[in-house]
């Protein structure tokens, strides 16, 4: 079942990226914006489902661990591996907006976590941040790029029903395969890890986080192979923003999320450190170098050593 889940995610990611690229082409939206909205929303669904279910069942530390672990995995492992394979040159100012938004949201989350929990008030703030993020993307598409919007009107009239239906099917079926495959990986990964008596919080930060981040990994690698570097980067930035706002915001509506001392002093600061290592240099250089990517991968390895020691 673990292998079947992996196959589902790989094929689903392939179809999902094809459909998302088609949407970008007919709407005139830049790849990084598509990646930060449509693609990241689809690939973050596993985290949302897992964390919400864990919170509803009272396993709030698992809900926190899944979200934080996914952010760490997305930033260090996935972007690190992708850019080791093929370093990305960032050619869109949208990246800067998403990067700054992500850093600000992480700071807001850390400040709220200092009291040891994420309750109803904090949940409202996080969901407000989510709404504001969506609003920023709306402005980017409908106000800041009016000439592009006008220039792509002709593309819609040229779309055939077969093309529309085919891409909608790829988008929907790809999403279903990604979510279903992730669930198979997570559920069976937990069973495998439990055999070795690994604590649940460690499982949520590693096995579950890696399992729910596999959609981001597959879609990012697939986008990379297909030549959509900015779609890959936008996907990770958007997924991290959604992990902070949507996943933690929705999860904390069921039960207050308990922030352990270890999460406050290790996991959250480490996630923030990875964001700074990734984002600050790229804002100025407009490129992710292989050495830069290697540093991220090495930091992820050090993080695993810290939590398993």
Secondary structure, 3 states (H helix, E strand, C coil): CHHHHHHHHHHHHHHHHHHHHHHHHHHCCCHHHHHHHHHHHHHHHHHHHHHHHHHHCCCHHHHHHHHHHHHHHHHHHHHHHHHHHCCCECCCCHHHHHHHHHHHHHHHHHHHHCCCEECHHHHHHHHHHHHHHHHHHHHHHHCCCHHHHHHCHHHHHCCCHHHHHHHHHHHHHHHHHHHHHHHHHHHHHHHHHHHCCCCHHHHHHHHHHHHHHHHHHHHHHHHHHCCCHHHHHHHHHHHHHHHHHHHHHHHHHHCCEECCHHHHHHHHHHHHHHHHHHHHHHHHHCECCHHHHHHHHHHHHHHHHHHHC
